[in-house]
C-alpha cells in the first residue's frame, strides 16, 4: 500500500505540476499562460478517452507486470516532455503520460482495497489519498521551485528520475496479483442501470469541472487579483496541498459512519469556496484560510466518490473506477477549457464565480441523488 501511495504521489505530481509552471512554459514557448493551460485539457481528455478501452484491453494482465509496463511508458514520456522544443512535442510526451495515468488510476484503487487487511478499506483509500495529497503539498510546489530556478524542463526530467526509483520499489513490495472483478463490456449496461452510480458520474463531471475552472489558473489568478509575489503563490500552492493530509484523516474517521452526509458536505464546501474565491483573494490571510478549506474539501470529495463507486459496483470494480477516472478527467479538461474562455473573455478574476455556478448544479444533483438513494436504502445516512 505504501508503494502504491508513492506511485500516486508521482502520478498526481505530474498531472497537476503544469498548474505551477504555466508562466514559465508560456515564456519558453512564446505562449500566453492561459493558453498553456489548455495542455491540462488535452491531457485530461486523453485520459478520459483512453481509460475505459485501455482498462478493458489490459483486464487479464497480471497487475505487477501491468504496473511495470505503465511505469516504463511513464518514464519514457517524461523524457520526451523534458526535451520538447515546441508545444506539439510537449503534448506528444504528455499524451504518453496520460495513457499510463489512465491505466494506473483504473487499477490502483481496487488494488489497495485488495491489499488492505479486513475492515481497513477506508484506511487503505486514505493512504492512497495521502500520496495524492503529498503530491499537492510537496511535489507541485517543489516542481514550481525547480522550474523557476533550473527551467520547467528539469521539473519533468526529475519526475522521470523519481519514477525510475519508484519502479523497483513497487516491484519488490507488490506481490503478484492476478486481475479480479475487473468487469467486461457486458458489465457496462449493469453499471449504468444503477441510478445512484450514474448520478455520481454526472456529479463528478460537474464538481470537477467547477473546481478546475479556477484551480487550473490559480497561479495567474493570485498574481493578478491578489497582486502577490511568486514566493506567496508557492506558499498558497503548498497550503492547498497540505490541507489534503488532515482531509484524508477526516475521511477515514467520518466517512464510514456517515457516507451520504460526508459526500454532500464536501460538494457544498467546494461550491462555496469557488463562489467566494475572489473576495477571499484580496487578502493573504483570508486567502490562506480559504485555501485550506478548499484543498481539504476537494480531496475529501475524491476519496468519498471512490468509496461510493467501489460500494455500488462490487462486481466490476476496475471498470467502474475506470469510468469514474475517465469522467473525472473529462471534468478536469472541461474546467481548464471553461477557465481559459472565462479568463480570455471576462478576465481571470471571474473564474471562481463561474466555477461556483457549475458547482452549484453538482451540489443540487448530489442532494437529490442522495435523498432518493436514502429512501431506497434507509440504513444509509
Helices and strands as residue ranges (DSSP letters): H 2-16, G 17-20, H 22-29, H 33-36, H 38-57, H 63-82, H 87-115, H 121-134, I 135-139, H 140-150, H 152-173, H 187-192, H 195-215, H 218-225, H 230-254, H 259-275, H 277-280, H 284-312, H 317-345, G 348-350, H 351-376
